[in-house]
Every structure is written in structure tokens, then in C-alpha cells.
Amino acid sequence: MVILSKDKTKCAEYNRLAVQRNYGNGKDKKYALVGSVGHHSDILNSYPTKEAAVKELERIYAAYQNGDKTYAV
């Protein structure tokens, strides 16, 4: 599945997605949804809580299960 980042500056077929603590993005964006391709990682979007980031990850997974070929964060 090809995923487009929230800021629309990154688009790739990520082979790994993860929610990670984001230490350098201010106090209102504490968690990041990170996509990896090979040895390269991109922050696809930042979220104020871990729960919000996990919810986005679950939406991506549901779209993948439905057979969608693209997803915009």
C-alpha cells in the first residue's frame, strides 16, 4: 500500500509502520507515526497522544485489510 504523509511531502510503499515517541516536536505533538523503507524512515504525521497515533495506525491497517492500494494520513 502506498501511503501519503500528512504534509504531502512524502509518498512511498512503506514496509514497516510504527508509533514512536517524538522528543523533538514540541509538547503538543508527542508521538509520531513513522514509515520505513529499507534503512530509511519518514515521519508521516505527529500526534498529541499515543492513543491518537495508534488509532491512525489502526485505520491504515483496516484500509490494507480492505484491499486499498493507497492511503493519505
C-alpha positions as CSV (number, residue, x, y, z in Angstrom):
1,M,0.0,0.0,0.0
2,V,1.3,3.4,-0.9
3,I,1.0,6.0,1.9
4,L,1.0,9.8,1.6
5,S,2.2,11.8,4.6
6,K,0.0,14.4,6.2
7,D,2.1,17.3,4.9
8,K,2.0,15.6,1.4
9,T,5.8,15.8,1.1
10,K,6.4,12.0,1.4
11,C,4.8,9.2,-0.5
12,A,6.1,5.6,-0.6
13,E,5.2,1.9,-0.2
14,Y,6.4,1.6,3.4
15,N,7.3,-1.9,4.6
16,R,7.1,-1.1,8.3
17,L,4.9,1.4,10.2
18,A,5.4,2.2,13.9
19,V,4.2,4.6,16.6
20,Q,7.2,6.1,18.3
21,R,7.8,8.7,21.0
22,N,8.8,12.0,19.3
23,Y,11.0,14.0,21.6
24,G,11.9,17.0,19.3
25,N,8.5,18.3,18.1
26,G,7.1,20.4,21.0
27,K,4.7,19.5,23.7
28,D,1.5,19.1,21.6
29,K,3.0,16.6,19.1
30,K,4.5,13.9,21.4
31,Y,4.0,10.8,19.2
32,A,4.9,10.1,15.6
33,L,3.7,7.7,13.0
34,V,6.8,6.5,11.3
35,G,7.1,4.6,8.0
36,S,10.2,2.7,7.0
37,V,11.5,1.7,3.6
38,G,14.7,-0.3,3.7
39,H,17.1,1.7,6.0
40,H,15.2,5.0,5.6
41,S,12.4,6.2,7.9
42,D,9.9,9.1,7.4
43,I,7.7,10.8,10.0
44,L,4.2,10.6,8.3
45,N,2.5,12.7,11.0
46,S,2.7,13.7,14.6
47,Y,0.0,13.3,17.3
48,P,-0.6,14.7,20.8
49,T,-1.2,11.3,22.4
50,K,-0.1,7.7,21.8
51,E,-3.8,6.7,21.5
52,A,-4.4,9.1,18.6
53,A,-1.3,7.8,16.8
54,V,-2.4,4.2,17.3
55,K,-5.9,5.0,16.1
56,E,-4.4,6.3,12.8
57,L,-2.2,3.1,12.6
58,E,-5.4,1.0,13.0
59,R,-7.2,3.0,10.2
60,I,-4.2,2.3,7.9
61,Y,-4.4,-1.4,8.8
62,A,-8.1,-1.5,8.2
63,A,-7.6,0.1,4.8
64,Y,-4.9,-2.5,4.0
65,Q,-7.3,-5.3,5.0
66,N,-10.0,-3.9,2.7
67,G,-7.6,-4.1,-0.2
68,D,-7.0,-0.4,-0.6
69,K,-3.9,0.4,-2.6
70,T,-3.4,4.0,-1.3
71,Y,-3.9,5.8,2.0
72,A,-3.5,9.5,2.9
73,V,-2.6,10.2,6.5
